Amino acid sequence: MDNKLFTPGPINTKYSVKEAMLHDMGSRDMEFLEVVKEIRLELLHLAGVTRDEGYDTVLMQGSGTFGVESVISTAIPPDGHLLLITNGTYGDRIKQMAKVYGIRTTTLKYKENVVPPAEDIEEVLIKDETVTHVAIVHCETTTGIFNDIEGVGLVARKYNKIYIVDAMSSFGAVPIDLKALDIDFLVSSSNKCIEGVPGFSFVIAKNNTLQTCIGQARTISLDLYSQWADMRKNNQFRFTPPIQTILAFRKAIEELKAEGGIEKRSERYRQNYHRLIEGTEVLGLRTYLNKKDQGYIITSFLFPEHPNFDFTRFYEKLHQHGQVIYQGKLSDTNCFRIGNIGQLYLEDIDRLLIAIQDVLTEMDVIS
Ligand SMILES: *Cc1c(COP(=O)(O)O)cnc(C)c1O
């Protein structure tokens, strides 16, 4: 049996999802193009928007970062000005992208345990009318914090800015109202809460906004506009698509619907999260974030202060139990992370908790 992945993705997938990959197809096969068409439509349904309302889906080869980079490198015109809000690695990565592409950027950087207040964003927008785009990460996977995409969205809308949301680790498990938040570009990927296998990302965007992006891309392969134009014409990728990943993804969407959609998946993940928090509290583990800011996707735990605790040993011993946790990524605090997304259920969380207890006891960190 495979290990249990308590990570933010790739995650454990259903057997049926893996099984859906047992086919060879050409990238121009009608059968395959139908699958692409279906997925693009299903993703709009999941996002609660329609073609008639002026939204479309663009699939992009590569992991989630490729999708984010396709938006950053394509959406912002040469005279554009990006206001980037960051409180973690994934926000910082957007900053790096903007720098590589020579995009004028104002960055509001916060500590990793702080939810950026929408008032701060408003203050910048009032002071500096040259800002054209606002970008933020929804669930900042660095910590698991849920950022206030509602508050920021309302401000972006009020000042008429293009709004970009990295919803990589939340879409599919956290309800997001694209219309109310007036999101122009929402990015997510195949291997997170939709529970597919890795290989592509997707962008749900407003047609009107996409329309303005023609000729703006600073890259060939990540040109979101050209990818959209081709996909819109005939559901074709411009370059070799990850065929099997896409077949698996269609199955993953089917499984998500069978589970009861975003709401039910959200419920399962929340139950996993609560069980994890209760169980780790009993073991004396403390979380890095305040509970009110902590999302239910992934949680950062402080290293136990006991001198016997050694993360590498802890990780390896858990691994021997078939339980894979995730290392921390914080700038100034020693943490490890435990994700609870993917094919994980309460009994899996219970097994992990027992393994953690066994390993900490073996290490003489707890008795
Ligand atoms: C996973 C993730 C990404 C993309 O990471 P990849 O390694 O490229 O898949 C981007 N943003 C967030 C918030 C993520 O969780």
The ligand as an ORCA input file, in Angstrom:
! r2SCAN-3c Opt
* xyz 0 1
  C       0.919     24.244     -4.404
  C       0.838     25.715     -4.506
  C       1.328     26.406     -5.632
  C       1.979     25.706     -6.796
  O       3.047     24.932     -6.444
  P       3.576     23.841     -7.467
  O       4.688     23.191     -6.723
  O       4.028     24.559     -8.673
  O       2.437     22.945     -7.769
  C       1.124     27.764     -5.692
  N       0.510     28.433     -4.708
  C       0.039     27.802     -3.616
  C      -0.655     28.612     -2.567
  C       0.198     26.428     -3.472
  O      -0.274     25.805     -2.392
*
